[in-house]
Each structure stands twice: as structure tokens, then as C-alpha cells.
Amino acid sequence: MGKKGNNKREKFTQPEKKSKLPIIGAVIVIGIALVVGVKFMSSQTSEADSKATAAVGQTVNYNANEKLQQVKIPLPKVENGKVTVATLTDLKDKKFTWTEYKENGKRVPLTAIVKPNGKVVVAVSICEPCNGETFHITGNQIVCNVCGTTWDLDTFKGLSGGCQDYPPEILNYTQNGDKLEVEQSVLNAWRPRV
């Protein structure tokens, strides 16, 4: 047999060389899926972070062994349809404030909170099912002073207690210099969720 016969025999006796294209394709698809997954996960922010437009410029470590109560500040000023809920100066010092909006027969208790990442959240200061209006911070948790329900301070997701589905309702606000302002129309229209 000549060279031609050996080539035919090798075709049938040698293992077939498999293409590496399916493996390379699978690695590329998995890589793309990982990149998309990481992008998606990193873009998921809590409602608290998405509405936190101001920051105090530093992170805060709340002590897990101490209760930081809300600090009462004067009634907010109302000017040109905007309600000044707090100032960054107050929040840098106090971290957690309480005030109330009272206009046109409407009363809405309000709070401003510096989250551990330094971002500021403005919210209605009510645990609606139990009607508690004051809270304290212990570690990375916000706690209702009436019923003891706890929420994660970063995400406002319920952790324990009977009112977990009703954390302080986070409000949109704007920063005007040192002032944190909520639209007066939002407060006038606010109604409890339960």
C-alpha cells in the first residue's frame, strides 16, 4: 500500500480531532453573561440611595450598643412652595433629626437621616400601622420607639417586628445650598399607606 492507503487507515484508526469552537463560544457566552450580571447587580440601588441626593461628606459608624434618638429641630420654613426639612449643617452634627410640617390644617412628622454611607434620606417620620412617630438608630438599624419594628438603615427593608412593610416613607427632596427641601404640594398631599 502506498501513501494513500496509510492516509485512509489513519482516518479510521486515529481519534477524530474535535473543533474547539463550541468550547470557545461557550466561554464567550458565559463571560458576557457574567459582565451583564455584574452590571445589573451594581445598578440595583435601594430606594433610599436613589432618593438620597445630598451627602454629609463622610461615612458614619453607628454604635450597635447605643441608641441614637432623633434630635428635635425647629419647625421647617416654608418658602415659595418648598419646605426646608433640615440643613446639612444640622445633619453633620446631629445625624438624625425630627421636625413636623404644619400648614393649612395638615401635620406631617418628618425625619432626616444620615445613612452609614454618608448619604442623606428625608422621610415621613411615621411607622404607619402602630402610628409611632419617633425612631432610634442602633448599629445599622432604624427602630420604631413604639412597636420595636426594625429596618435596615441602608435599604429600609424590614428585618423584624409587626410593621416591617411600612418603614418611614422616603421622600424626594432637593438640595438648595445647605437646605434640604421637599415640595410643599407633596406634604399637603401625603396620606398614610394604611
N, C-alpha and C positions, 0 to 999 in steps of 0.2 A: 504494500500500500504506500501510496505516496503521501505527500504533504496534505493533500486534500482529504484523505481518509482520516488522518490524525485530527484535523480540524473538526470533522463531524463527530468523531469519538469524544473529543474534549467538550463539545457542546452538550453531550448527554451525560458525561461522567463528572464533569466539574459542577460545583454548586452555581446556581444562577446568581449573577450579580444583581442585587436589588437596587432600585433607584432610591436615592436619599431625598428626593424631592418631597415626598409626603411628610417625612420627619421634619425637614426644614420648614415646610408650610405650617405644620402643627406648632412648632416653636414660635414662629412669627405670629400666629393667631393668638396663642397664649400670652405672648408679650404684649400685644395690642390690648387684649382683654385686661391684663394687669394694669397697664397705663391708664386705661379708661376707668377702671375701678378705683384706682388711687385718686384720680382727678375728681370723680364723683363723690367719693367719701370726704375728700378735703373741702369740697364745695358745700357740703352739708353743714350749715351753721344752725345753732339754736335760734329760736325766735328772739331770745334775749340778746344774743350777739347781733342779729340782723337789725334790731331796733336801737342798739346802743351806738349812738353817733358821736358821743363825747367820751373822753378818757381823761383820767387824772394824771397820766404820765408816769405811773409806777404801778407795780403789782402790789397786791395786798395779801398778807397771810393772816387769816382769821384764826384765832386760837380755838382749838377744839374743846378746851377746858373752861372757856369763859363765854358768857352770854353778852353779846353786844346788842344793846337795846337801841331802838330808833331814838334819835335826838329830835325833839320838837323844835321846829323853826317857825318864825313868824308867818302869818297868813301870806299867801302869794300875792304879788302885784298883778293887776290886770291892766294891760295897755294895748290898744289897737288890735283887739281880738286875740291877744296872746296872754297866756298865764305863765308867770315865772314860778316854776315849781321849786327850784333850788339853784344854787350857784356852784360852780366848780370849786371856788374858794372854800365854801362850806363843806363840800364833799371831801376835799383833800384832808380836811381836819376831822370831820365827824364820821365819814364813810357811809352812814345810814341815817337818813332824815325822814321826818314825818311832818306833814302840814295838811291843811284842808282847804279846799276851794269852796267858797260860799258866795254865791251870786244868784240873783233872781230867784230866790227860794230854793236853789239847788245846793246840796252839800255833797262833796266827794272827797274822802280822805285820800291823800297822795303820799307816795314814798319815792325817794331816790336812793339808789344803792350802788356802791362801787363794788363791782364783781372782782373776784381774785385776779383776773387778767388786767384790771385797771379800767375796764370799760364801765360806763355808767348806764344804768337802767332806770327809767321812770315808770312807775306803775300805780294803779289804784290800790290803796292800802286796805284791802278787804279780803278776808277769807269768806267767800260768799255763803257757803252752806251754814256756817256757825255764826256769821256776822262779826267775827273778830276783826278788829281794825289795827291792831298792833302786832308786831313781829319782833323776833330777835334773830341774830346770826350766831351760830355755834359751828366752828370749823367751816366747812363748805356747804352748810345747810341753812336755809331760812326756815324759821319755825313760827307757827301761829301761837300767840300767847294765850289764846282761849282754848283751842282744842288740841294743840300739840302736833298737828299735822306738819310734816317736814317735806321740803322740796330741795332739790339740788340747786345750789346758788348759781352754778354756771348755766344750767339749761332750764331751770324752773320746772323740771319733771318731778312728779310726785314720788316720794320714797316710802312714806308710811303715814298712817292716820286716815281719818274718815273723809277728809276734804281734798284728797290728792289731785282730783281733776280740776280744782279751782284755785290755782296759785294766784298771787296778786297779778291782776291783769296788766300786762305790759303795754305801754302807750308809745306811740310815735312822738318824737319831740325834735326840736331844732336847737342848735347851739347859737346863741347870739352874744358873742364876746364871752363873758363869764357866766351868762344866764342860760339856763335850760328852760325852754319854753314849749308849752303844749297849746294847741289851738283851743280857744275858749269854746268853740262850737262842739269840739269833741267831748269836753267835760259836760257841757249842757245836755248833750245827747246820751251820755253814758247811762246805762241801765245794768243792774246785776244780771249775771248769766243764769242764775237760778232763782 
